[in-house]
């Protein structure tokens, strides 16, 4: 019969240093094909449209900073979800112009 200590995966608290946080794994940034895609979507949003920006191969923290710039450029709200930037409303025209000025290759996808 195995000892109960063998069943523990890791120590979570030590009297010397307090709570022990698990080692963080390196961030898995989804690789793209070098093209930033703009898509307008209304599904699951009670008819309210959002513009989704995908294909930016950036770490989460840099992606949040970039999303902030896009939101300021368009004057709307938005968020970052699963390495995609969601902006309120149909902002494809202004985002496309901004991204092309920044040197990105941009395509519109979907409807």
DRENLO-600044 format. One line per 4 residues: number of its first residue (from 1); their letters; for each residue x negated, y, z negated of N, C-alpha, C, O. Coordinates in nm, 2 decimals. Atoms other than C-alpha are relative to their C-alpha. Example, Ala and Ser with C-alpha at 12.3 -4.5 7.8 and 13.67 -1.06 7.14 Angstrom:
# DRENLO-600044
1 = AS = -0.09/-0.12/0.00/-1.23/-0.45/-0.78/-0.09/0.12/0.00/-0.19/0.12/-0.07; 0.09/-0.11/0.00/-1.37/-0.11/-0.71/0.08/0.11/-0.08/0.03/0.22/-0.09
# end
This chain:
# DRENLO-600044
1 = XXXX = -0.09/-0.12/0.00/0.00/0.00/0.00/-0.09/0.12/0.00/-0.19/0.13/-0.07; 0.09/-0.12/-0.02/-0.14/0.34/0.10/0.03/0.10/-0.12/0.13/0.10/-0.18; -0.01/-0.10/0.11/-0.21/0.61/-0.16/0.08/0.12/0.05/0.08/0.15/0.17; -0.08/-0.12/-0.04/0.02/0.92/-0.16/-0.09/0.11/0.05/-0.04/0.19/0.13
5 = XXXX = 0.09/-0.11/-0.05/-0.28/1.14/-0.10/-0.03/-0.02/0.15/-0.06/0.08/0.22; 0.02/0.03/-0.14/-0.33/0.97/0.24/0.11/0.06/0.08/0.09/0.09/0.20; -0.12/-0.04/-0.07/0.02/1.08/0.34/0.00/0.16/0.01/0.07/0.21/0.10; 0.01/-0.14/-0.01/-0.06/1.45/0.28/-0.08/0.05/0.12/-0.19/0.00/0.14
9 = XXXX = 0.07/-0.04/-0.12/-0.16/1.63/0.60/-0.11/0.10/-0.03/-0.21/0.11/0.03; 0.09/-0.10/0.03/-0.33/1.92/0.44/0.04/0.07/-0.13/0.15/0.06/-0.18; -0.02/-0.07/0.12/-0.37/2.12/0.12/0.07/0.13/0.03/0.03/0.20/0.12; -0.07/-0.13/-0.02/-0.13/2.42/0.10/-0.02/0.10/-0.11/0.02/0.22/-0.09
13 = XXXX = 0.02/-0.10/0.11/-0.23/2.58/-0.23/-0.12/-0.05/-0.08/-0.14/-0.17/-0.10; 0.12/0.03/0.09/-0.55/2.60/-0.43/-0.01/0.11/-0.11/0.03/0.22/-0.08; 0.01/-0.09/0.11/-0.60/2.76/-0.77/-0.12/0.10/0.02/-0.12/0.21/-0.04; 0.12/-0.09/-0.03/-0.93/2.91/-0.63/0.04/0.12/0.09/0.00/0.23/0.07
17 = XXXX = -0.03/-0.11/-0.10/-0.79/3.10/-0.33/0.15/0.02/0.03/0.18/0.10/0.11; -0.14/-0.02/-0.02/-0.41/3.08/-0.35/0.05/-0.08/0.12/0.00/-0.19/0.14; -0.06/0.07/-0.11/-0.20/2.99/-0.05/-0.10/-0.02/0.11/-0.17/0.08/0.15; 0.10/0.03/-0.11/-0.40/2.82/0.22/0.08/0.00/0.13/0.18/-0.09/0.15
21 = XXXX = -0.07/-0.01/-0.12/-0.28/2.91/0.57/-0.07/-0.10/0.10/-0.19/-0.12/0.10; 0.06/0.10/-0.10/-0.33/2.64/0.85/-0.08/0.08/0.10/-0.05/0.19/0.13; 0.08/-0.06/-0.11/-0.59/2.71/1.11/0.09/0.03/0.12/0.17/-0.06/0.16; -0.08/-0.03/-0.11/-0.44/2.89/1.40/-0.06/-0.06/0.13/-0.18/-0.06/0.15
25 = XXXX = 0.05/0.05/-0.13/-0.46/2.73/1.74/-0.01/0.11/0.10/0.05/0.21/0.09; 0.02/-0.10/-0.10/-0.58/2.93/2.03/0.13/0.02/0.08/0.20/-0.08/0.11; -0.12/-0.04/-0.07/-0.30/3.11/2.22/0.00/-0.06/0.14/-0.09/-0.05/0.21; -0.02/0.06/-0.14/-0.17/2.92/2.53/0.07/0.10/0.09/0.20/0.10/0.09
29 = XXXX = -0.06/-0.09/-0.09/-0.11/3.19/2.78/0.04/-0.07/0.13/-0.04/-0.13/0.19; -0.04/0.06/-0.13/0.10/3.07/3.08/-0.08/0.06/0.12/-0.08/0.18/0.13; 0.07/-0.05/-0.12/-0.10/3.09/3.40/0.10/0.03/0.11/0.19/-0.05/0.13; -0.09/-0.04/-0.11/0.06/3.26/3.69/-0.07/-0.01/0.13/-0.19/-0.06/0.14
33 = XXXX = 0.06/0.00/-0.14/0.00/3.29/4.06/-0.05/0.14/0.04/-0.09/0.16/0.16; 0.05/-0.13/-0.03/-0.11/3.65/4.03/0.11/0.10/0.05/0.08/0.21/0.08; -0.11/-0.09/-0.05/0.23/3.79/4.13/0.10/0.02/-0.12/0.14/-0.07/-0.19; -0.09/-0.04/0.10/0.45/3.98/3.89/0.14/0.00/0.06/0.16/0.06/0.16
37 = XXXX = -0.14/0.01/-0.06/0.82/3.90/3.95/0.10/0.08/-0.09/0.10/0.08/-0.21; -0.10/-0.08/0.06/1.11/4.13/3.87/0.14/-0.07/0.03/0.17/-0.10/0.15; -0.12/0.07/-0.02/1.45/3.97/3.82/0.11/0.07/-0.09/0.08/0.11/-0.20; -0.11/-0.06/0.08/1.79/4.12/3.71/0.09/-0.12/-0.04/0.12/-0.21/0.04
41 = XXXX = -0.08/0.11/0.05/2.00/3.89/3.50/0.11/0.05/-0.09/0.09/0.15/-0.17; -0.11/-0.04/0.08/2.34/3.92/3.33/0.05/-0.12/-0.08/0.14/-0.11/-0.17; -0.05/0.12/0.06/2.40/3.56/3.22/-0.02/0.00/-0.15/-0.13/0.02/-0.20; 0.00/0.01/0.14/2.48/3.52/2.85/-0.02/0.13/-0.07/-0.05/0.14/-0.19
45 = XXXX = 0.01/-0.14/0.06/2.48/3.90/2.79/0.13/0.08/0.01/0.12/0.20/0.01; -0.13/-0.07/-0.01/2.85/3.98/2.82/0.01/0.10/0.11/0.07/0.20/0.09; 0.00/-0.08/-0.12/2.80/4.13/3.16/-0.10/0.11/0.00/-0.11/0.18/0.10; 0.10/-0.11/0.00/2.53/4.37/3.05/-0.13/-0.05/0.07/-0.18/-0.16/0.04
49 = XXXX = 0.12/0.04/-0.08/2.23/4.35/3.29/-0.13/0.03/-0.07/-0.14/0.14/-0.14; 0.13/-0.03/0.04/1.87/4.33/3.20/-0.10/-0.03/0.11/-0.07/-0.11/0.20; 0.11/0.02/-0.09/1.55/4.34/3.40/-0.10/-0.09/-0.07/-0.15/-0.05/-0.17; 0.10/0.09/0.05/1.31/4.05/3.34/-0.13/0.01/0.08/-0.12/-0.01/0.20
53 = XXXX = 0.13/0.00/-0.07/0.94/4.09/3.42/-0.08/-0.12/-0.05/-0.10/-0.14/-0.16; 0.08/0.13/0.02/0.75/3.76/3.45/-0.13/0.00/0.08/-0.14/0.07/0.17; 0.12/0.02/-0.08/0.41/3.66/3.56/-0.12/0.08/-0.05/-0.23/0.08/0.01; 0.12/-0.07/0.05/0.19/3.89/3.35/-0.08/-0.09/-0.09/-0.03/-0.13/-0.20
57 = XXXX = 0.09/0.10/0.08/-0.09/3.66/3.22/-0.08/0.08/-0.10/-0.20/0.10/-0.09; 0.06/-0.08/0.11/-0.16/3.86/2.90/0.03/-0.07/-0.13/0.14/-0.13/-0.14; -0.03/0.04/0.13/-0.19/3.76/2.54/0.12/0.07/-0.06/0.15/0.18/-0.02; -0.12/-0.06/0.06/0.12/3.83/2.32/-0.02/0.14/-0.05/0.07/0.23/-0.02
61 = XXXX = 0.02/-0.13/0.05/-0.03/4.14/2.15/-0.01/0.10/0.12/0.04/0.21/0.11; 0.01/-0.09/-0.12/-0.13/4.30/2.49/0.13/0.01/0.07/0.16/0.11/0.13; -0.13/0.00/-0.07/0.20/4.20/2.64/0.10/0.09/-0.07/0.18/0.16/-0.01; -0.08/-0.09/0.08/0.38/4.39/2.36/-0.03/0.14/0.03/0.06/0.23/0.04
65 = XXXX = 0.05/-0.14/-0.03/0.17/4.70/2.42/0.05/0.04/0.15/0.09/0.15/0.17; -0.04/-0.03/-0.14/0.24/4.67/2.80/0.15/0.02/0.01/0.20/0.11/0.08; -0.15/-0.02/0.00/0.62/4.63/2.73/0.03/0.14/-0.06/0.13/0.20/-0.01; -0.03/-0.13/0.06/0.61/4.94/2.52/-0.02/0.11/0.10/0.06/0.21/0.11
69 = XXXX = 0.02/-0.10/-0.10/0.46/5.14/2.81/0.11/-0.01/0.10/0.16/0.10/0.15; -0.11/0.01/-0.10/0.73/5.00/3.05/0.13/0.06/-0.06/0.20/0.13/0.01; -0.13/-0.05/0.06/1.01/5.09/2.80/-0.01/0.15/0.00/0.09/0.22/0.02; 0.01/-0.15/0.00/0.87/5.45/2.77/0.01/0.05/0.14/0.07/0.16/0.16
73 = XXXX = -0.01/-0.04/-0.14/0.84/5.47/3.15/0.14/0.01/0.05/0.18/0.10/0.12; -0.14/0.01/-0.04/1.20/5.37/3.20/0.10/0.07/-0.09/0.21/0.10/-0.05; -0.08/-0.06/0.09/1.34/5.53/2.89/0.11/-0.09/-0.05/0.22/-0.04/-0.08; -0.10/0.09/0.04/1.52/5.22/2.78/-0.06/-0.09/-0.11/-0.18/-0.08/-0.15
77 = XXXX = 0.04/0.09/0.10/1.50/4.95/2.51/-0.03/-0.13/0.06/-0.01/-0.15/0.18; 0.04/0.13/-0.05/1.37/4.60/2.55/-0.07/-0.08/-0.10/-0.09/-0.04/-0.22; 0.07/0.09/0.09/1.18/4.31/2.40/-0.09/-0.09/0.08/-0.08/-0.10/0.20; 0.09/0.10/-0.06/0.92/4.04/2.47/0.05/-0.14/-0.05/0.06/-0.16/-0.18
81 = XXXX = -0.05/0.13/0.04/1.05/3.68/2.47/-0.07/-0.10/0.09/-0.06/-0.10/0.21; 0.06/0.11/-0.07/0.84/3.38/2.57/-0.09/0.05/0.12/-0.07/0.00/0.23; 0.09/-0.05/-0.10/0.58/3.58/2.76/0.07/0.07/0.12/0.01/0.09/0.22; -0.08/-0.08/-0.10/0.86/3.76/2.96/0.04/0.13/-0.07/0.07/0.13/-0.19
85 = XXXX = -0.05/-0.13/0.06/0.95/4.13/2.91/0.14/0.02/0.05/0.17/0.01/0.17; -0.14/-0.03/-0.03/1.32/4.21/2.90/0.03/0.14/-0.03/0.01/0.19/-0.14; -0.03/-0.15/0.02/1.43/4.57/2.96/0.15/0.01/0.03/0.21/-0.05/0.12; -0.15/-0.02/-0.01/1.79/4.69/2.93/0.03/0.07/0.13/-0.04/0.17/0.17
89 = XXXX = -0.05/-0.07/-0.13/1.97/4.78/3.26/-0.08/-0.05/0.12/-0.18/-0.13/0.11; 0.07/0.04/-0.13/1.86/4.75/3.62/-0.11/0.10/0.02/-0.09/0.21/0.07; 0.12/-0.09/-0.01/1.51/4.91/3.61/-0.10/-0.05/0.10/-0.22/-0.01/0.10; 0.09/0.06/-0.09/1.36/4.72/3.90/-0.08/0.10/0.09/-0.20/0.08/0.11
93 = XXXX = 0.06/-0.09/-0.09/1.29/5.02/4.12/-0.12/0.08/-0.08/-0.23/0.09/-0.02; 0.10/-0.07/0.07/1.10/5.22/3.85/-0.11/-0.09/-0.05/-0.23/-0.05/-0.05; 0.10/0.10/0.04/0.92/4.91/3.72/-0.09/-0.04/0.11/-0.22/-0.05/0.10; 0.08/0.04/-0.12/0.81/4.81/4.07/-0.10/0.11/0.04/-0.22/0.08/0.07
97 = XXXX = 0.09/-0.12/-0.03/0.66/5.16/4.14/-0.11/0.01/-0.10/-0.22/0.03/-0.07; 0.10/-0.01/0.11/0.48/5.16/3.80/-0.10/-0.11/0.01/-0.22/-0.08/0.00; 0.09/0.12/0.00/0.34/4.81/3.84/-0.09/0.01/0.12/-0.21/-0.02/0.12; 0.08/-0.01/-0.12/0.22/4.88/4.20/-0.11/0.11/-0.02/-0.22/0.10/0.02
101 = XXXX = 0.10/-0.10/0.03/0.05/5.20/4.07/-0.11/-0.05/-0.09/-0.22/0.00/-0.09; 0.10/0.06/0.10/-0.13/4.99/3.80/-0.08/-0.11/0.07/-0.17/-0.16/0.01; 0.08/0.10/-0.07/-0.26/4.75/4.07/0.05/-0.14/0.00/-0.02/-0.23/0.04; -0.06/0.14/0.00/-0.02/4.45/4.03/0.06/-0.03/0.13/0.11/0.07/0.20
105 = XXXX = -0.07/0.05/-0.12/0.12/4.25/4.32/0.14/-0.03/-0.05/0.16/-0.12/-0.14; -0.13/0.01/0.05/0.50/4.27/4.27/0.10/-0.06/0.10/0.09/-0.02/0.22; -0.11/0.05/-0.08/0.79/4.07/4.41/0.13/0.00/-0.08/0.13/-0.02/-0.20; -0.13/0.01/0.06/1.16/4.08/4.34/0.05/-0.14/0.02/0.03/-0.20/0.13
109 = XXX = -0.05/0.13/-0.01/1.32/3.75/4.27/0.15/0.00/-0.05/0.19/0.08/-0.12; -0.14/0.01/0.04/1.68/3.64/4.22/0.09/0.10/0.08/0.05/0.15/0.18; -0.10/-0.09/-0.06/1.98/3.86/4.30/-0.01/0.14/-0.03/0.06/0.22/0.02
# end
